[in-house]
Structure formats: structure tokens, C-alpha cells
Amino acid sequence: MNIEELRDYCLLKPAVEESFPFDSETLVFKVAGKIFLLIGLSSGNRFNVKCDPELAIQLREQHSEVQPGFHMNKMHWNTVYTDGTLTRKQLCDMIDHSYAMVVKSLPKKVRAELAGE
């Protein structure tokens, strides 16, 4: 999955916005103002995603491409390398999980708005 495919995939999700809040190098994807994915434009071969702490440990033990989040809270974030053996489905599953974790943490009213209720 290259950076363009990753961007397209993230933007398909409801209420996702992209921005450069930190610098001109780090592309950030947010839902309802909360970050669920970051990727550096110059590297492009890795991204950071939010992850349930127990699942984060499992993924790190199973896949060398999944590391504790670089410059992030290592308990809740993983850095995922896209140039290894992980499949597109595995990468998308990690993105989906991150998005879902952020949505789940939003206030009930905001979640209802995202769901179109």
C-alpha cells in the first residue's frame, strides 16, 4: 500500500479530514477533530495508528513490521511499516481499528451524527 492508496482509503471513511497541523511533512487524518493516523510524506513506508493496548502487543509480537509508535504514546499507538510482508487487508484492518477506536471515544451525540442518526 503506497501513500496515495493509504490516503484514498482513509478519505473513504465518514467525516475524515486531512491536514498538516504539525509541519509540512506529516500528513494527519482525523475524525471529528481526533487523530487516527499520521504518515510522513518523505518516508511514506510507515504510518502511525491508534491501537488497543492488548492488541498492540499481539501485533508487535506477530509482525516485525509493527513497532511501538514512533514519537507517540507507545501503549496506544503503533508504527506500521508497509514495505514488509503485511497484506493490504492487514494494513486496512489496522487503519479500520484505529478509526473505530477514535470514533468509540467520541461523545454519544457526535457518534450519532457520524452514523447519520
BELQUIUR-V640788 format. One record per run of one state. SS is the DSSP state (alpha for helix, beta for strand, coil for the rest). FROM is the first residue (numbers start at 1). LEN is the number of residues. If there is no record, write none. Layout:
SS,FROM,LEN + SS,FROM,LEN
//
This chain:
coil,1,2 + alpha,3,9 + coil,12,4 + beta,16,4 + coil,20,6 + beta,26,6 + coil,32,2 + beta,34,7 + coil,41,5 + beta,46,5 + coil,51,2 + alpha,53,10 + coil,63,3 + beta,66,3 + coil,69,8 + beta,77,5 + coil,82,6 + alpha,88,18 + coil,106,2 + alpha,108,7 + coil,115,3
//
